[in-house]
Amino acid sequence: MWYLGLDRAKNGVDILVSKDLVEQVVEVRRKSCHIMSVKLVVGSEIFNVVIVYAPQIGLDEDTKRLFLEDLDGVIQSILQTKKLFIGVILMNI
């Protein structure tokens, strides 16, 4: 498991990878305490998994804008020919 956050009790993301696949992980990128990605090579396929903890209620517009800009940067950094999966966790604070 890879974890990124300021406090393990809240405001972080983690990615849990099956022990059968952990050897296929070739890259872990931590963009912010809200965005993390993992690249796996399985056979001849490359999979990119992006996990995001999306800001919502109670946060200012600048925080939301910065989150969207960071997410867009991560998505744009993954070649369009690669497989991309995005998991979203919504914050209700």
N, C-alpha and C positions, 0 to 999 in steps of 0.2 A: 504494500500500500504506500502510495505517495500522498503526502498531505501538505497543504499550503494554507496558512491563515495566521492571523494575529493572535488568536486565542482559540484553543481547541473547543471551547464551549459554544462559539458562534463565529460567524463571518469567515468561513473558510471553505475550501473545496478539497476533496480527496478523490483519488482514483484507486480502486481496488482491482487488481489483476489476478486472475486465476493462476495458481502456481504452475499449471500446465503451460501457460503463455508467458510467464515472467522472463524466460530466456529470449523471447521474441521482441521484447521492448528494446528499442534502439535509441529512443530519445524521450526525455521528459522535459517539458518547458513550463515554467511557472511565470505567467505574465503579470499577475497581480494576485491579491488575496481572493479575487473573485473568478480568475480564469486560469486553467491549467490544461495542458494537452499532453498526450502520449502518442508516440508513433510505434507501431508494431509491424514487423515483417513476418508474415505467415505464408510459408511457401514462396510463391512468386508475387504475392499481393502485399501492398503496403496499405495499412489502415491508420488513419489519424482519428483519435478520439479527443474531443474537446469537451471539458466539463466546465460549466459556468454556474455561478451563484449570483443570480440576477437581482440587482437592486430594484425595489418597488416603492411601496408605501412608506412615507415618512422620511425619505431621503430627498435632498435638493436636486434640482435639475442638472447642476454641474456634475454631480456624482454620477447620475444616470448617463449623461452625455459622455463622460470620460470612460465609463464602462463600455458603452457602445462603440466608441472609437478603438478601445483596446481589443474588443472582440472582433471588430472588422479587420484590424491589423493581423490578428492571429489567423483568421480565415483566409485573408489575402496571401499570407505567407505559405499556405499549403497549395501546392500546384493543383490546377484544376483537373489534372488527369489522375489524381490520387483519390482514394476513398476517404470520405469525411463523415463522421458521426458526431453530433452535438447533443449533449445532455444538459438540460437546464433545471436548476433548482431555484425556485422563487422565494425571495425573502419577504415576509409579511411583517414588517416592523413599523 
